Amino acid sequence: MARRDWTTAALLAPAYGWLALAVFLPLGAMLFFSFLKAAPFGTRPLQFTFDNYLAFVRRPYLIDVAWTSIQIGLWTTGLCALVGLPAAIALARATRGRSQQVLFLLIVLPFWTNGLVRVFSWTMVLREGGVLDYALHLVAPSAPAVALLYSFPAIIIGLVHAYLPYMILTCYLSAAAIDDAYIEAARSLGARTPMIFAKIVLPLSLPGLISGAILIFVPVIGSFMEPRILGGRVGVTMGTMIEDQFVQAFNWPLGAALSFTMLAVVLIIFGVSSRALSARFGAQ
Amino acid sequence: MIALGRTYLLATIAFLYLPIAVMVAMAFNDSALYTLPIEPSLRWFASLAVNAPLQSATRNSLLIASATSVIATAVGAMAALALERKRFRGRSLLRLLLLPPIAIPWLIIGTAMLVFFFWTGIGRGIHALLIGHVALAIPYVVLIIGAGLQTLRADLEEAAMSLGSTPIHAFFSITLPPLLPSVLAAALFAFAVSLDQFVISYFLSTPGVSTLPVEIYSSIRKGFTPEINAISTIFLGVSSALVLVFAQLSHLGGKRDSR
């Protein structure tokens, strides 16, 4: 038996050792940093403090920044749900066979292309004199100039575009799993399409909707590249604040504390939603 | 209703592809200021040939992605084998530990790596990028190969071993051949994860040593030319080709066969 234990340990050690070195120890180090007064480089003595976590009290503008991030998260998640759920249901229910596979692949494909490249693409569509502006003036030459770039809507458009495939994917998995017999039974009892949609398809797609919403909300509140490129001066979010602490201001302890505050929010969201999901759908 | 659904679906797909199409079209536009209408030209592709920073960033990206793919697949396959085929205490905890690298926002993981690597003297640069990318890819590899292993019968290996084969020989002659598509899919996935990674690379690269996405980001912020479109177009082609091969290998999207 002892020999088999050693084999198992030897198989596992490289992967988990690597994860420890590159993910778990760094997270531990950052937690440690978040309680320091200043980064412990050189001969500076260690001074512990809880001040970094009181940043939201000491610096009221951070509350505005956090609120902007939450608004961006809510708008993006909401719009993805609104656009993605019907698309997922259409994919699962209105297509089949080969064309379903091709359409599925077409939806997943952009999600594997570089996120940065896609955000960059939007700058060319949304800027003044960009594609949108040009197209509008072909139709209505006297219309005012459309310059959406560097605005709140630009950030939302870019993020919805980036995260929509997640929502379509998770909702599709739920919608495709609905047993055709339920729908046939409802139809044979005289239910019309809107009724079937509201009473069967929508409720049974809900788990996909919820997991899609989590998969989107969590990374969106931590996004920094999209708000920077598409939002310009408007795009000050928790993500860009944290990035600034590490890249510009070099206040690593504050950046670490802000990161951990955000991580706590993420964990709470995961905890609450997984409990809600299992309470509601675990019985099935 | 069905026709409405299909139209809506196609409109959604059009939304997903619109900006990408614009980006590609602008790569072939002669104007440096992205003016419309488009005048076809290949000058931006030609000028890539003399753009040293972009070339070195591309080389770094390909190098790191290849190394990540090899290392993460080897290391991840071993872990998947132990998690699927061995019984031991703490197995479910180890499975759970695969999730944080996937679920925690990259911004947090990236800054944590920066802090830790700087503090311990590992520093930044190619080696740091490689350490970070492999760590991100490992959980995906374990999950993909683990799923492949689940569909294979474990008793064949045991039969081979009871007939006198060594465990290593049993693995290479019995388990590996039918597992090969999963291993290949995992390797491609790891390659794609590394090639597309921006956030972590951003924190771990140095001004001299960066990857293509980091170089694109700094060009976008400094003021850019359609050269960025040209290189992005090439990049897009490579990523898309990888995904198509991956889909073919893992039969992605073919779950509901309605014949």
Interface residues (C-beta under 8 A of the other chain):
Chain A: R4 D5 T7 T8 L11 L12 P14 A15 Y16 W18 L19 L21 A22 V23 F24 L25 P26 L27 A29 M30 F33 P40 V83 G84 P86 A87 I89 A90 L91 A92 R93 A94 T95 R96 G97 Q100 Q101 L103 F104 L105 L106 I107 V108 L109 P110 W112 T113 N114 G115 L116 V117 R118 F120 S121 W122 T123 M124 V125 G129 G130 V131 Y134 H161 L164 P165 I168 A176 T193 V218 P219 I221 G222 S223 F224 M225 R228 I229 G239 I242 E243 F246 V247 W252 G255 A256 S259 M262 L263 V266 F270
Chain B: M1 I2 G5 R6 Y8 L9 T12 I13 F15 L16 Y17 L18 P19 I20 V22 M23 M26 Y34 T35 L36 A74 V75 G76 M78 A79 L81 A82 L83 K86 F88 L94 L97 L98 P100 P101 A103 I104 P105 W106 L107 I108 I109 T111 A112 M113 L114 V115 F116 F117 W119 I131 G132 V134 A135 I138 P139 V142 P167 A192 L195 D196 F198 V199 F203 P213 I216 Y217 I220 R221 I228 S232 F235 L236 S239 S240 L242 V243 L244 A247 L252 G253 G254 K255 R256 D257 S258 R259
